[in-house]
């Protein structure tokens, strides 16, 4: 899928496919260095992190174990309350393991803050976060993120795993969604 397939659905491209690929290589180099000789479990948060998780895992030069979680936060309308429900839990035991949570985007940080606390209670050696995108202006809680791909403005973005009504996840770049699509 490319710009031509999207018609007038996007306003502007924020991060190109080439920028994403290059940044993933850089992040993988950092992660390989930081976790050299350690038992690393990378945990993708479904559904959005599928693209990041797959591409990051392929860019790593060290052995890792992969697992997935699906969580849902809910509140009123489109705003997250930070109240989280686990839809799919990990299969792996975290005791003594180094855990790297892989996310597509961090907005308010409420769900991720809960998730890190939950994982931390399971006895891991460490829990860190890697995200492809972060919206600093949207943060409602402070979260220590060890690896960040790109900071983006507090706008509605799609692509590279991010969706609107389950569409646009397979767009290979990150773009702002045109307002006429969701209004």
N, C-alpha and C positions, 0 to 999 in steps of 0.2 A: 504494500500500500504506500502511495506517495501523495504529494500535494495535489496532483491532478485527480486522484481518486476522491479527494475530500471536497472538491468544489468550493463553496463559500462557507463551509463548516468551521474553518479556523480563521482567526484574525492574524496571528503572526507566529512564526516558529521561534521558540525561545532557546532550544538546544537542539542542534542538528544530530543526525545519526553518526556522523564522523566525530563530533565532539564527545558524544556518549561513549563510542568505542575507545577513543584515546583516553578518556578519563577512567574508564574501567581498567585499562591496562595499568595506569598509575596507581589506582586503588589496590589492585591485585598485588603489585610490587610491594606496597606498604604492608599489606596484610601478610604476605609471604615472609617479609622481614620480621614483623612483630610477633608472628606465631611460629617461627622456625623451631622445629623440634617439639612442638606442643600438639596435643590432641584437640584439634579444632572441629567444632560442630557449627555449621552455618545453618541458621533457621530462617526460612523464608516465611513471610506473612502473606497468606493468600488473600485475594487473588492478585493484587497489584504487583507483588514482588516477583512474579514468575519470570519476567523478562530479565530483570536485574540479576536475580539469583542464577539463572542459567548462564548468562553471559559472564558474570563474575566468576562462577565456578570454573568455566572454561579458560578464563584468563589466569587463574591461579596455577602456580607451578608446584605447590605442595599438596599432599593428600589431605582431603577434608571429608567429613561425613556430612550429609545433608538431611534435613528434616523440615517439616512444614507445620505451621499452625494457621488456623483460621479463627479470627476473633471478630466480634461484632460489637460496636458501641452504638448506643441509641440514646435518644433524647427527644426533644420536640422538633419536628420538621427535619431540616437538614443539619441542625447543629448537634454535635456530639456532647453528651453529658459527662463522658468519662466513665459511665457505667458500662462494664465490659462483660461479655458472655463468650466463653470458649465454644466454638463450633466444631473445631477439630484440634485435638491436643497432640503434643509430640509423642512419637513412638519411643524415642531415645531417653535413657536415664541421663540426667545432667550431672550427677554426682562427680565432682572432681574434674569436670571437663571445662574447656574454654568455649564459650558460646558467643557467636557473632550473629546478632539479629540483623537480617537484611530486609530493608524496606524500600518501597518505591518512592514514597514522599512522607515528609513530616509536616503536618499542618499545626493544629493546636498542641499536639504532643500528649494529650490526655490519655488516649488509648495506649500509646507506646510507653508512657510512664507506668501505667498499670501493668503492662506486659513485662517490662524489665523487672519490676518489683516481684511479680509472680514467678518469673524464671529464677530470679535471685534467691527466692525462698526454697529452691529445689537443690541446693548444695553444689552449684557449679564453682569451678576455680575462678571464673570471671564471666561477666556478661558485658558485651560492648555492642555498639550499634553502627551499622553501615547503611546509609541511605543515598539513593541517587539524587533526590531532590529534597530541598528544605525551604519552607516559607518562614523566614525569621519574623516577619511582621504578623504572622498568624499565631505565634506561640502564646499559649496560655499558661504553660508550666515550663520550667527550665529543665532541659534534658541534655546530658552530656553525650554528644554524638562524636564518636572517634573518627569516623570516615564519612565525608560529605562529598557527593559528586558536584552538585551545583546548587547555589541559592537562587530561588526564583521569586518573582513578585507574588503578592497575595491576590492572585487571579485564578480563575477556573482553568486548569490545565488538563490536557489529555495527551495520550500517546505513551509509548514505551511502558505499557502495563496499566496506565491510568485510564479510567473510563468515564463515560457519561452514559447512564442507562445500559451498561454492559457493552457499549460500542466504543471503538477507537483504541482498544488495548493493543491492537496489532500495528498501530502506526509506529514506525521506527524512529521517530523523533518526538520532541515534546513541544506542544504548541498551546496557545490560548484558544479556547473554544469561542466561536462567535456567539454573541448574546442571543441572536435570533433562534439558535438551536435549543436553548434551554429555557427561554422565557415564554 
